[in-house]
């Protein structure tokens, strides 16, 4: 019997695994959780194992993972199961690290974003690799380098290796609670404006695109997100593509050892609301839904800038409006108060600040390349209305109020989000050309993308 020809996605996955810095195995199939012991043995030999989960993921897949090891009479510690107050924060990392320090066992994270990040950082701090069994296609961090953890009041990315092995059980993922896979769809769709931000940073000499990393995410991105209605109904082919897209994005971050391939201004909105401890209806909205609203905010701002011909930009006028460092520090404290968040924002702003003379040179370059740059950005981006509909069809939040963000707060968030990361995005572009406030007036005015 002839062997099946690998799909284009499978070929990309194989190439990503071959060049990955830490991940050696990725299995995306129905029932993968039942073969956890076999996968573990291939990567870790006869080492003892400890399953890490929360109460829900233990029921969804953790018990079956434990059973796969029991059937093999494998040395295993009692599972470490977080309580209902588990959150991706330093407190929970400390709890897990203490448990891991009491054993030599290799941890297996059974869960999605929170459990994966906690285990990734906890395992790193005790000097061990780990494995993950994914229970939802809710985010792109499974195969990523680094863990996103709240520490000292601020959402931070801690350097730590990606998992050695990842099992994505499509049966479990299809049965994930409502909204989780939709969140993953929104997170994957966000790579479109994130890519646009990298294009701008590359064009202005701020941060060069790494071609191989770029292709890992962008080559098939528009294919992966083209069928939101099939994703919403958990159609097997669409769900598999969603998982592949999220895993490939993680591989790109692993290769770059940075979130740049997957994260731009749209993620800064989400990080801002995390840092402000935003809750809606008694809980924090999902990362993907926050990023989805950030995606709309980012694309809307690009469309406003496209309406202004930056090839005839008045450079001297823009430079004259550029605030010195002292004034920007004052502005941040007006926007964010005087606590840890403001201190973080000031440090990030200072890291990317350029003096007036450097700004002048940068804007002259922008003016010269703008026609070609706008053309390239237009090919990268999808229209605001189309993206809004795609989010709606996929079952994601598509209006800011759906995650508890008012229009007034969203407008303020544009400027706040600008300062909380040193990464160059469309927010910096709008600020540096002196068009941020007038763009926001248009966006939130009558007939604007967020107008009433």
Buried (B, 14 or more C-beta within 10 A) or exposed (E): EEEEEEEEBEEBBEBBBEEBEBBBBBBBEBEBBBBBBEBBBEBBEEBBBBBBBBEBBBEBBBBBBBBBBEEBEBEBBEBBBBEEEBEBBBEBBEBBBEBBEEBEBBBBBBBBBBBBBBBBBBBBBBEBBBBBBBBBBBBBBBBBBBBBBBBEBBBBBBEBBBBBBBBBBBBBBBEBEEBBBBBBBBBBBBBBBBBBBBBBBBBBEBBEBBEEBBBBBBEBBEEBBEBBEBBBEBBEEBBBBBBBBBBBBBBBBBBBBBBBBBBBBBBBBBBBBBBBEBEBEEEBBBBBBBBBBBBBBBBBBBBBBEEBEBBEBEBEEBBEBBEEEEEBBEBBBEBBEEEEBBBBBBEBBEEBBBEEEEBBEBBEEBBEBBEEBBEBBBEBBBEBEEBBBBBBBBBBBBBBEBBBBEBEBBBBBBBBBBBBBEBBBBBBBBBBBBBBEEBBEBBBEEEBBBEE
